[in-house]
Amino acid sequence: MMEQDETPGDVIPSVKDEEIEEEVETTELIDDEEEDEEALPHSEILDIFEEGLALLVQDPLLCDLPIQVTLEEINSQIALEYGQAMTVKVLKADGETMPIVVVQNASVLDLKKAIQRFMELKQQREGGVKYVSWRYVWRTYALVFQGEKMEDDNTRLKDYGVRNRDEVTFMKKLKKK
């Protein structure tokens, strides 16, 4: 039974009042977060992010990565640790070996893109901003594994027999007469 002071309408508004108060609190929290985000300039956010990455790189799993590491490189190292990726050593004509990380079922095209990314990051870190015509590079050079040219971009590396830590040679194509 209801007491005389209560009416059926009194119960419903009190529930709605609580919902409205929660919405107001949520809106105030969102507004506070937006103000906090606006309070930091972009450069400071980048600094905080870079500090966090630097801490991550101190982990024994990630210690081989460069100081100016990218999120992509961290993800690649983690994928390597879990066996989801492999390292292909690409040997250039000058004797330099590039450790390129690709997923286990990568195609030749994926390897080529990873080589391009590796070289771009290397050039950025060394301070030289050079333009490389990758179209020219892939028209002039081929990737060779155990004497076989890897010409079909859609073929998977494992179909050529490439496994983790195998060496692929970056070799100049012979001109056809």
BELNORDA-V472531 format. One line per field, one symbol per residue. phi: phi as a letter, one per 30 degrees, with the letter a starting at -180 (. if undefined). burial: I if it has 16 or more other ideal C-beta (glycine too) atoms within 10 Angstrom, else O. A space follows every 50 residues. Layout:
phi->???
burial->???
This chain:
phi->.ddddcbedddddddddddddddddddddddddddddddcdedddddddd dddddddddedcdddddddcdeddddddddddicbbccdccdddjdccdc cbdecdcddddddddededdddddddidccccddddeddccbcbbhicdc ddddddddddjdbeidccccbddddcc
burial->OOOOOOOOOOOOOOOOOOOOOOOOOOOOOOOOOOOOOOOOOOOOOOOOOO OOIOOOIOOOOIOOIOOOIOOOIIOIIOIIOOOOIIOIOIOOOOOOOIOI IIOOOIIIOIIIIIIOIIIOIOOOOOOOOOOOOOOOOIOOOIIIIOOOOI OOOOOOIOOIOIOOOOOIIIOOOOOOO
